[in-house]
């Protein structure tokens, strides 16, 4: 699937990616994994997310409230870019995996 998202971006595994629409396949269709962004938490929880022109990255919901008028509200990535919800640029998300147990072998 090289080049589907650009040579400098992460390609999704073929089972998780629709080559026709260039979008991740929703979890309902693949039995787990990527979920529609509408179901992502808006409580500051960090997760993986992406979109057709947005590479996979760590994201969280940013909203400083009315006392911070002018601050962008939307999905914030690890590079401090905020994608407004209504722009539909970030389309899918999935929770981060649980950390390994302290007794797990390396």
Z-matrix of the N, CA and C atoms (Angstrom, degrees):
N
C 1 1.451
C 2 1.514 1 110.63
N 3 1.289 2 118.88 1 17.52
C 4 1.457 3 122.19 2 -177.11
C 5 1.521 4 111.38 3 -56.16
N 6 1.327 5 114.97 4 135.33
C 7 1.446 6 121.02 5 175.66
C 8 1.514 7 115.24 6 87.48
N 9 1.337 8 119.74 7 -5.59
C 10 1.460 9 120.52 8 -178.10
C 11 1.521 10 111.42 9 -63.74
N 12 1.317 11 116.89 10 -34.52
C 13 1.465 12 120.79 11 179.24
C 14 1.517 13 110.39 12 -109.50
N 15 1.298 14 117.97 13 8.63
C 16 1.453 15 122.52 14 -175.84
C 17 1.516 16 108.97 15 103.39
N 18 1.303 17 116.45 16 146.92
C 19 1.452 18 120.65 17 -176.12
C 20 1.521 19 113.12 18 -64.58
N 21 1.333 20 117.83 19 -23.55
C 22 1.452 21 120.24 20 -178.30
C 23 1.530 22 112.71 21 -95.59
N 24 1.316 23 117.92 22 6.78
C 25 1.458 24 121.67 23 -178.31
C 26 1.520 25 110.84 24 -115.94
N 27 1.311 26 115.28 25 162.85
C 28 1.457 27 121.01 26 -178.71
C 29 1.519 28 109.61 27 -76.07
N 30 1.314 29 117.46 28 128.88
C 31 1.460 30 121.65 29 174.74
C 32 1.522 31 108.94 30 -87.86
N 33 1.300 32 116.65 31 140.77
C 34 1.452 33 120.83 32 177.47
C 35 1.514 34 109.79 33 -84.62
N 36 1.311 35 116.03 34 150.73
C 37 1.461 36 121.40 35 176.50
C 38 1.516 37 109.23 36 -55.84
N 39 1.317 38 117.70 37 141.62
C 40 1.464 39 123.08 38 -175.90
C 41 1.530 40 112.30 39 -53.47
N 42 1.339 41 118.65 40 -35.27
C 43 1.467 42 121.21 41 179.51
C 44 1.521 43 112.07 42 -68.71
N 45 1.316 44 118.15 43 -20.82
C 46 1.459 45 122.34 44 -176.79
C 47 1.528 46 112.62 45 -103.17
N 48 1.330 47 117.65 46 6.85
C 49 1.451 48 120.07 47 -168.52
C 50 1.510 49 111.02 48 -134.98
N 51 1.319 50 117.48 49 130.88
C 52 1.461 51 123.12 50 177.45
C 53 1.528 52 107.22 51 -92.93
N 54 1.313 53 117.13 52 110.32
C 55 1.461 54 120.90 53 -176.62
C 56 1.527 55 112.51 54 -69.88
N 57 1.324 56 118.08 55 -17.15
C 58 1.462 57 121.47 56 178.90
C 59 1.523 58 110.81 57 -77.39
N 60 1.332 59 117.03 58 -47.31
C 61 1.462 60 121.05 59 -177.13
C 62 1.518 61 113.21 60 -94.46
N 63 1.352 62 117.15 61 -10.06
C 64 1.459 63 122.50 62 -176.77
C 65 1.518 64 111.50 63 60.07
N 66 1.337 65 116.67 64 35.83
C 67 1.462 66 121.81 65 179.51
C 68 1.523 67 109.98 66 -129.54
N 69 1.345 68 115.72 67 152.87
C 70 1.463 69 117.56 68 173.31
C 71 1.524 70 109.93 69 -61.82
N 72 1.310 71 116.74 70 146.20
C 73 1.458 72 121.74 71 177.15
C 74 1.525 73 108.03 72 -80.88
N 75 1.317 74 116.93 73 132.25
C 76 1.464 75 121.58 74 -178.11
C 77 1.519 76 111.25 75 -58.87
N 78 1.323 77 114.87 76 148.14
C 79 1.465 78 121.08 77 -177.69
C 80 1.524 79 112.21 78 -57.45
N 81 1.329 80 117.28 79 -32.61
C 82 1.463 81 120.49 80 179.80
C 83 1.525 82 110.91 81 -61.89
N 84 1.313 83 116.95 82 -30.03
C 85 1.452 84 121.43 83 -178.57
C 86 1.515 85 112.88 84 -86.43
N 87 1.332 86 117.54 85 -24.90
C 88 1.450 87 120.59 86 -175.17
C 89 1.519 88 114.10 87 -112.57
N 90 1.330 89 118.07 88 -0.72
C 91 1.454 90 120.40 89 175.99
C 92 1.519 91 114.57 90 82.47
N 93 1.312 92 119.83 91 24.58
C 94 1.455 93 123.16 92 178.09
C 95 1.508 94 110.39 93 137.18
N 96 1.317 95 117.63 94 171.09
C 97 1.457 96 121.29 95 178.53
C 98 1.508 97 112.37 96 97.33
N 99 1.322 98 117.55 97 -119.78
C 100 1.461 99 122.55 98 -174.99
C 101 1.523 100 111.23 99 -70.31
N 102 1.338 101 115.20 100 137.33
C 103 1.461 102 123.39 101 179.89
C 104 1.529 103 109.16 102 -122.29
N 105 1.328 104 118.29 103 155.40
C 106 1.468 105 120.48 104 176.68
C 107 1.535 106 109.64 105 -62.08
N 108 1.318 107 117.38 106 139.46
C 109 1.463 108 121.93 107 -176.12
C 110 1.528 109 111.68 108 -60.20
N 111 1.318 110 117.88 109 -24.75
C 112 1.467 111 120.37 110 178.83
C 113 1.529 112 112.36 111 -60.20
N 114 1.331 113 116.65 112 -21.87
C 115 1.462 114 120.14 113 -179.27
C 116 1.533 115 113.06 114 -96.02
N 117 1.337 116 117.94 115 2.41
C 118 1.467 117 121.46 116 -178.75
C 119 1.532 118 110.91 117 -70.38
N 120 1.333 119 116.66 118 148.57
C 121 1.472 120 119.64 119 179.40
C 122 1.522 121 111.85 120 -68.83
N 123 1.326 122 115.79 121 146.02
C 124 1.462 123 121.38 122 177.73
C 125 1.529 124 109.69 123 -118.61
N 126 1.334 125 115.37 124 36.62
C 127 1.463 126 121.00 125 -178.31
C 128 1.525 127 113.24 126 -113.11
N 129 1.331 128 117.44 127 14.29
C 130 1.455 129 121.10 128 -178.66
C 131 1.516 130 114.02 129 94.22
N 132 1.332 131 117.55 130 -5.00
C 133 1.460 132 121.96 131 178.05
C 134 1.522 133 109.61 132 -61.74
N 135 1.316 134 117.08 133 136.35
C 136 1.470 135 121.16 134 177.54
C 137 1.527 136 109.58 135 -90.39
N 138 1.339 137 115.73 136 146.15
C 139 1.463 138 122.34 137 -177.97
C 140 1.518 139 108.68 138 -156.90
N 141 1.318 140 116.90 139 170.45
C 142 1.465 141 121.69 140 173.47
C 143 1.518 142 108.36 141 -86.93
N 144 1.321 143 116.78 142 141.79
C 145 1.465 144 120.96 143 177.17
C 146 1.521 145 109.12 144 -151.09
N 147 1.337 146 114.55 145 164.02
C 148 1.465 147 120.32 146 179.55
C 149 1.522 148 109.27 147 -164.59
N 150 1.305 149 115.43 148 176.49
C 151 1.454 150 122.90 149 175.87
C 152 1.511 151 108.27 150 -157.31
N 153 1.325 152 117.80 151 178.97
C 154 1.465 153 121.04 152 -177.27
C 155 1.533 154 113.22 153 -55.06
N 156 1.316 155 117.36 154 -37.76
C 157 1.460 156 121.42 155 -179.87
C 158 1.526 157 112.30 156 -118.44
N 159 1.338 158 116.08 157 16.38
C 160 1.461 159 122.38 158 -179.71
C 161 1.525 160 107.59 159 -122.07
N 162 1.339 161 118.24 160 115.66
C 163 1.466 162 119.79 161 -178.44
C 164 1.525 163 112.34 162 -68.09
N 165 1.306 164 116.31 163 158.28
C 166 1.462 165 121.86 164 177.48
C 167 1.531 166 108.09 165 -58.28
N 168 1.339 167 115.85 166 130.98
C 169 1.459 168 121.47 167 -178.61
C 170 1.526 169 108.54 168 -157.92
N 171 1.335 170 116.05 169 171.88
C 172 1.459 171 121.34 170 172.27
C 173 1.525 172 107.51 171 -78.21
N 174 1.329 173 116.96 172 135.92
C 175 1.460 174 122.52 173 179.57
C 176 1.519 175 110.37 174 -135.38
N 177 1.329 176 115.13 175 162.51
C 178 1.462 177 123.02 176 167.62
C 179 1.527 178 107.44 177 -156.86
N 180 1.344 179 115.96 178 163.78
C 181 1.454 180 120.97 179 179.53
C 182 1.521 181 108.54 180 -81.62
N 183 1.330 182 116.58 181 132.07
C 184 1.461 183 121.41 182 178.24
C 185 1.512 184 109.92 183 -115.98
N 186 1.332 185 116.35 184 122.71
C 187 1.459 186 122.44 185 174.91
C 188 1.522 187 106.80 186 -156.50
N 189 1.323 188 116.67 187 107.33
C 190 1.460 189 120.90 188 -177.54
C 191 1.525 190 112.91 189 -84.43
N 192 1.324 191 117.68 190 -2.64
C 193 1.451 192 121.44 191 178.42
C 194 1.517 193 113.14 192 88.64
N 195 1.338 194 115.39 193 173.43
C 196 1.472 195 120.61 194 -174.25
C 197 1.528 196 113.58 195 -64.49
N 198 1.332 197 117.45 196 -23.78
C 199 1.473 198 118.94 197 -179.97
C 200 1.530 199 112.69 198 -70.01
N 201 1.337 200 117.18 199 -10.87
C 202 1.464 201 121.99 200 178.00
C 203 1.527 202 110.07 201 -116.49
N 204 1.308 203 115.96 202 53.68
C 205 1.461 204 121.37 203 -179.50
C 206 1.522 205 110.25 204 -56.58
N 207 1.302 206 116.23 205 135.82
C 208 1.450 207 121.77 206 -179.64
C 209 1.516 208 113.67 207 97.94
N 210 1.343 209 117.40 208 -18.58
C 211 1.467 210 119.87 209 175.76
C 212 1.521 211 108.75 210 -75.28
N 213 1.325 212 117.71 211 136.74
C 214 1.469 213 119.31 212 -177.47
C 215 1.523 214 112.79 213 -66.27
N 216 1.314 215 114.87 214 142.67
C 217 1.467 216 122.86 215 177.41
C 218 1.514 217 107.01 216 -114.39
N 219 1.325 218 117.33 217 131.69
C 220 1.461 219 120.62 218 178.26
C 221 1.508 220 111.82 219 156.48
N 222 1.325 221 115.20 220 -161.96
C 223 1.465 222 123.05 221 -178.98
C 224 1.519 223 108.30 222 -83.07
N 225 1.335 224 117.43 223 116.79
C 226 1.466 225 121.68 224 -177.87
C 227 1.519 226 110.20 225 -102.83
N 228 1.347 227 116.01 226 130.73
C 229 1.461 228 120.02 227 178.63
C 230 1.528 229 110.43 228 -93.87
N 231 1.324 230 117.26 229 -177.98
C 232 1.459 231 120.92 230 -177.11
C 233 1.528 232 112.87 231 -73.94
N 234 1.325 233 118.19 232 -8.32
C 235 1.462 234 121.95 233 178.45
C 236 1.524 235 111.79 234 -99.71
N 237 1.329 236 117.01 235 11.62
C 238 1.458 237 124.42 236 178.15
C 239 1.530 238 112.55 237 70.48
N 240 1.311 239 117.69 238 21.52
C 241 1.463 240 121.34 239 173.03
C 242 1.527 241 106.94 240 -89.69
N 243 1.320 242 116.86 241 133.60
C 244 1.467 243 121.58 242 178.11
C 245 1.522 244 108.26 243 -110.17
N 246 1.330 245 114.97 244 122.09
C 247 1.463 246 122.16 245 178.20
C 248 1.524 247 107.68 246 -99.32
N 249 1.312 248 116.67 247 114.94
C 250 1.468 249 120.18 248 -178.32
C 251 1.530 250 110.27 249 -64.63
N 252 1.308 251 114.87 250 139.38
C 253 1.463 252 121.28 251 -175.90
C 254 1.527 253 111.69 252 -56.60
N 255 1.308 254 117.52 253 -43.17
C 256 1.463 255 120.78 254 -175.82
C 257 1.529 256 113.17 255 -70.29
N 258 1.330 257 118.30 256 -13.49
C 259 1.464 258 121.20 257 179.28
C 260 1.527 259 112.36 258 -78.36
N 261 1.336 260 117.52 259 -15.77
C 262 1.476 261 122.79 260 177.91
C 263 1.522 262 113.26 261 56.01
N 264 1.338 263 117.75 262 33.98
C 265 1.460 264 120.85 263 178.50
C 266 1.528 265 111.17 264 -83.17
N 267 1.323 266 116.74 265 -36.51
C 268 1.457 267 121.79 266 176.36
C 269 1.524 268 105.68 267 -95.71
N 270 1.324 269 116.64 268 118.60
C 271 1.464 270 120.07 269 -170.94
C 272 1.520 271 115.04 270 -114.33
N 273 1.352 272 118.22 271 -22.37
C 274 1.466 273 120.44 272 -175.96
C 275 1.527 274 111.09 273 -141.82
N 276 1.316 275 115.49 274 154.55
C 277 1.462 276 121.39 275 -179.92
C 278 1.520 277 109.66 276 -146.74
N 279 1.329 278 115.62 277 164.93
C 280 1.459 279 121.32 278 170.06
C 281 1.522 280 108.17 279 -153.83
N 282 1.335 281 116.74 280 147.11
C 283 1.462 282 119.78 281 -179.25
C 284 1.529 283 111.17 282 -66.49
N 285 1.312 284 114.53 283 154.77
C 286 1.462 285 119.52 284 174.26
C 287 1.522 286 108.74 285 -72.01
N 288 1.325 287 117.80 286 149.09
C 289 1.461 288 119.06 287 177.14
C 290 1.515 289 110.62 288 -70.00
N 291 1.317 290 115.75 289 158.52
C 292 1.462 291 120.70 290 175.81
C 293 1.524 292 108.90 291 -67.37
N 294 1.324 293 117.45 292 146.88
C 295 1.466 294 118.61 293 177.64
C 296 1.528 295 110.41 294 -67.30
N 297 1.334 296 117.17 295 157.75
C 298 1.457 297 119.00 296 179.33
C 299 1.525 298 111.08 297 -66.55
N 300 1.303 299 115.72 298 151.45
C 301 1.465 300 118.69 299 178.36
C 302 1.522 301 108.95 300 -71.35
N 303 1.328 302 117.61 301 151.62
C 304 1.464 303 120.00 302 -178.85
C 305 1.523 304 112.53 303 -61.76
N 306 1.322 305 118.39 304 -20.81
C 307 1.459 306 121.30 305 -179.26
C 308 1.513 307 112.38 306 -94.13
N 309 1.332 308 118.00 307 -0.65
C 310 1.472 309 120.65 308 -179.43
C 311 1.521 310 109.65 309 -69.34
N 312 1.319 311 115.33 310 140.01
C 313 1.468 312 120.80 311 178.24
C 314 1.518 313 109.75 312 -73.15
N 315 1.336 314 118.42 313 143.51
C 316 1.481 315 120.91 314 -179.44
C 317 1.515 316 112.27 315 -67.37
